[in-house]
Amino acid sequence: MGYLLDTHTVLWILDEEEKLSSAAEQALRDTSKEAYVSIASAWELAIKIGTGKLAFNGGVERFFHMIDENDFGVLPIKREHLQALGSFPPLHKDPFDRLLISTALVDNLTLITADENVQKYDVPWIW
């Protein structure tokens, strides 16, 4: 089992590391497990930057550079991820977070997230 990083987790690693919990930091240092970022996080970032909801210096290019520097894997969006979404109760309305939850469940990953709404789902998580 590995880790799937929520979008804000990746951003905090880059610019606001002090926001990471000690459990998240410990998991990120665990070299025995792979850490992944969903391509959906890059998509979310691009949309939020483009609509002015997020100011992120360096944009998506910097986001991918950070992923590469840390040897995080990038996960595609698979058919199985989308199929699993239909079984979720409406506890969280954010479509990107719901996709990350689905990805974590289908790919047997532990989600690293501070999002309390994500933590309401039956998905392994750390924060």
MOBEL-V279280 format. One record per residue. N is the residue number from 1. SS is DSSP state (H for helix, E for strand, L for the rest). PHI is phi in radians with two decimals (NA if undefined). Layout:
BEGIN
N,SS,PHI
N,SS,PHI
END
This chain:
BEGIN
1,L,NA
2,E,-2.13
3,E,-2.09
4,E,-2.02
5,E,-1.57
6,L,-1.18
7,H,-0.98
8,H,-1.13
9,H,-1.08
10,H,-1.10
11,H,-1.12
12,H,-1.22
13,H,-1.02
14,H,-1.26
15,H,-2.15
16,L,-2.47
17,H,-1.00
18,H,-1.13
19,H,-1.38
20,L,-1.24
21,L,-1.27
22,H,-1.13
23,H,-1.16
24,H,-1.15
25,H,-1.05
26,H,-1.10
27,H,-1.09
28,H,-1.18
29,H,-1.49
30,L,-1.28
31,L,-1.35
32,L,-1.41
33,L,-2.18
34,L,-1.34
35,E,-2.02
36,E,-2.25
37,E,-2.20
38,E,-1.35
39,H,-1.04
40,H,-1.09
41,H,-1.18
42,H,-1.15
43,H,-1.09
44,H,-1.03
45,H,-1.05
46,H,-1.06
47,H,-1.15
48,H,-1.17
49,H,-1.17
50,H,-1.11
51,L,-1.64
52,L,1.43
53,L,-1.39
54,L,-2.51
55,L,-1.78
56,L,-2.39
57,L,-1.07
58,L,1.74
59,H,1.04
60,H,-1.11
61,H,-1.05
62,H,-1.15
63,H,-1.02
64,H,-1.17
65,H,-1.07
66,H,-1.14
67,H,-1.07
68,H,-1.12
69,H,-1.06
70,L,-1.66
71,L,1.01
72,L,-1.37
73,E,-1.36
74,E,-1.92
75,E,-1.69
76,L,-1.33
77,L,-1.55
78,L,-1.86
79,H,-0.92
80,H,-1.09
81,H,-1.09
82,H,-1.25
83,H,-1.13
84,H,-1.19
85,H,-1.01
86,L,-1.12
87,L,-1.63
88,L,-1.44
89,L,-1.25
90,L,-1.39
91,L,-1.51
92,L,-2.49
93,L,-1.62
94,L,-1.24
95,H,-1.13
96,H,-1.23
97,H,-1.14
98,H,-1.10
99,H,-1.18
100,H,-1.14
101,H,-1.06
102,H,-1.04
103,H,-1.07
104,H,-1.07
105,H,-1.16
106,H,-1.15
107,L,-1.64
108,L,0.99
109,E,-2.06
110,E,-1.66
111,E,-1.44
112,E,-1.74
113,L,-2.65
114,L,-1.68
115,L,-1.27
116,L,-1.15
117,L,-1.17
118,H,-1.09
119,H,-1.22
120,H,-1.34
121,L,-1.49
122,L,-1.45
123,L,-2.28
124,L,-1.12
125,E,-2.56
126,E,-2.30
127,L,-2.77
END
